[in-house]
Amino acid sequence: MYLHIGNGVSVRSAEVIALCDSDIFSAQADGSTQVSVNRDYLVAAGVKGKVISCLEPQEEPRTLVITDKGVYLSPISAPALRRRQMFFLKR
């Protein structure tokens, strides 16, 4: 099965490792080291050319879809993507 993650892009459900809300990659007031680690992961993936944007020019990423092939920036919320994935898994 495939999971549509926005703007005509689909990934194989079997390749999806995690669906992460983009907020875990943005700075927080408490200066959490976890945010720093998450951001470092995203930067490292970008340097390797493994970050794929599914966004229109003015859209902000709402979800990071982490697969074994790369990280996709999706405009669709993580809960909506989880519901889509669970719908097909229940079939």
N, C-alpha and C positions, 0 to 999 in steps of 0.2 A: 504494500500500500504506500501511497504518497501522501505527504502532508503539505497543503498549500500554505505558504508562510507570508504571502503578500505580493502584490503587483506582478502576478503571473509566474512566480517562482515556487516550485515544489521540490521537496526533498524526500528521499525514501525514509519511511518511518523507522526502519531498522537501523538507519545511520544516525538517528537522533540520540545524543547522549544526554543533553539537558536543555530545558527551556528556562532561561533566566530573565527575570525582570531587569530592565536596563538600569534601574535605580541602584542595584548592587555594584555598579561600576562608576557611580557618580560620587563626588566628595560629600562627606557628611560632617556635621559640626563637631562631632566627637573625635575626629581624626583617626578613625578606625584603621588598624593595620590591614584588616580584611579587605577594605576598599582598595588599598594600595596594591595588595596581592592580585586582586581581580583586575585592576587597571593594568598592572604589569603583564598579566596573561594576555589581555586584549592587545596591548602594544606589541608584544612578542609575536602574536598571530598576525598582526598587520605587517610587521617587518618581513615575515615569511610569505606575505601575499595570500594569507589564508582568511582574510576578512572580506566577505562578499555583502555588498549592500543591496537590499531589496526595497530601497526607499526612493520615493519621488524627491525632486530637488528641495522642497520646503518641509519635508517630513522629518520628524525626530524618531529615533529608534525607540520602540517600547519593549522589545524583547530581543535577546540574543539567543539564537538557536545554535547550540554547539553540536557539531557533528564530527564524525571521524575524518571528514575531509576539510573542515574549516568552520568558521564562525559566520553566521548570517545575521545581519541586522534587519529586523522585521518591524513593520509599522503596526502589527497586530499584537494585542496584549497577550501576555503569557497565559492567563486563565482561558482565553478564547482558543488559543492554540492547543492547550491541554484538553479542552472539551472536544475539539475536532479529533485529536489523536485518540482519545478514549472512545469516541463514537465508533471509530473504525476497529478498535481493538475488541469491542464487545460483539462485533458481528461474527 
